[in-house]
Every structure is written in C-alpha cells, then in structure tokens.
Amino acid sequence: MRFVFGLMRRKIMRLAAEREVSYSFLFVRPDGDQLSEIVILLSQERIRPVIDKVSSFGEAKEALEYLVQGRSKGKIVVKMKNII
C-alpha cells in the first residue's frame, strides 16, 4: 500500500511544487476526537478541502454517477438543506 501511495505522491508533490503550494494526505477514520481536530484545522484554515462540484439533494443520483466515473478533481458535495 505504501508503494502505491508513494508512486501517486510523486506526481502530486511535483505539481504542488510547481504551483508553490503544500500538499499532504490525511487518512480519516470515523472517530469523534479525530473529526473534532479536523474541524479545528478547517476553522483555522490550516487545511482546505478541494471541492469539485456542489449539487442539490435532488441531484444526488447524478452527483454519485459523476463520482463513480472517477474524473472528479475534489470532493463532491450534496447540499441537504438551504441555509438562509
């Protein structure tokens, strides 16, 4: 597994260096403490998710079909409710 991620990492690190940005990969598990730490990092803007597409709940099926194609360049977000 490390070998595969190592190969993938080389291209990503090269592209990040070309754009003068930093990149790191984080494995997340469904753990309340870890998720709380991620919320803090997000609020401090120390990490920033890459969002490819935002869809309404009514477009969830199409969003999943898009995700399955494997062409997304970031997270696919499905809005559950409009916040006013």
Secondary structure, DSSP 8 states (H G I E B T S, - for coil): -HHHHHHHHHHHHHHHHHTT---------S-HHHHHHHHHHHHTTSS---EEEEEEGGGHHHHHHHHHTT--SSEEEEE-S---
